[in-house]
Amino acid sequence: MSAKVGRREDWQGEHVLVTGGAGFIGSHLASALAEVGARVTVLDDLSTGDIENLLPSLADGQVRLLRGSILDNRALVRAFRDVGHVFHLAATVGVQRVLERPLEAIHVNVHGTQRVLAQASKCGARTLIASSSEVYGPQSGPLKESLPLVMGPTDTIRWSYGCAKALSEYEAFEHHRRFGLPVTVARFFNVIGPRQTGRYGMVVPRFVSAALRGDPLHVVGDGSQTRSFCDVRDTVEAILRLAESEESIGQVCNVGSDDEISIATLAERIVAWTGSASPIVPVPPETVYPGGFADIERRCPSLDRLEALTGFRPAISLEESIRHIAAGIASRGELEEGASG
Ligand code: NAD
């Protein structure tokens, strides 16, 4: 049975499952839930997540980690025991990882989510699933949830990630209609913060690491493509408010920032804010993403629905986020190789 959480203090003592909780967003969410008194189970196969992300929360006993896959029914049954809430974040993520392992990405993102939803329906758990702005395909912003979906061509594998997420959304709503699953779909736009890895094509950690090393920041194409970046602390706050909102059940909602910036300007700002002498070097897209890559010119959410449902608007500035990320990378000694965006 789903437990009722309407206010922040209601999380106290609640048992919450976070799939993908050893990853970037999931680990921040798990510690935020632990801070408000929830008992948190993380189910993660550690394919891109890292146990280190959870160390402080594991040590105080408020978070426990089950190492296993969302594709494994036995692991799911174990993870769901006595759970009233689930945040489903486990996925194969990142443009480069999806291009390198397209079949695995489709399998995990479609079938894994199917299994999580089936288990959540059996338990009646209040559920939030992580979708992505990629479901909007090659459309320009500000993107509203009510827009029809426009998918890129099926011979360009990068669109398979957005398709898989869209399919999961259909499935979530069908579970809501047929089985009464109290589910909310959150479409995340670019999220940034400490613990995000640049290994799979994420632009901000790659740029910040390169700037801290004094290496070139490689801007893909002419850098005029725009993105809007939302600090993970704002993202976690938005997710918690959505999960606390009765009205968000059965709805899809964008989660992100609507403060747009071009990738060329982002590179300049990161160099300035980190006090770096790194040069900014344009590179042709095909040298970074060989085959099957199609970039999106503009990516910006409409936040009207998020604000209407939760009263929340992101508050942390890009400069504050970048300084926080730079401090995290420097303290963890994670000056990853390569820089592109
Ligand atoms: P991440 O890679 O850091 O986290 C994903 C986690 O899922 C990892 O810990 C990984 O080990 C785990 N995982 C992968 N396959 C698994 C499996 N089969 N079983 C169990 N665990 C598995 O990525 P993230 O950025 O934290 O993304 C979290 C969620 O948010 C994902 O669903 C992603 O699609 C979505 N999202 C993220 C962004 C962003 O900007 N970071 C944007 C849009 C959507």
Residues whose N, C-alpha, C, O or C-beta is under 5 A from the ligand:
A	BS01	NAD	G20 A22 G23 F24 I25 G26 L43 D44 D45 L46 S47 T48 G49 G68 S69 I70 L71 H88 L89 A90 A91 T92 V93 V108 A130 S131 S132 S133 F188 F189 N190 V191
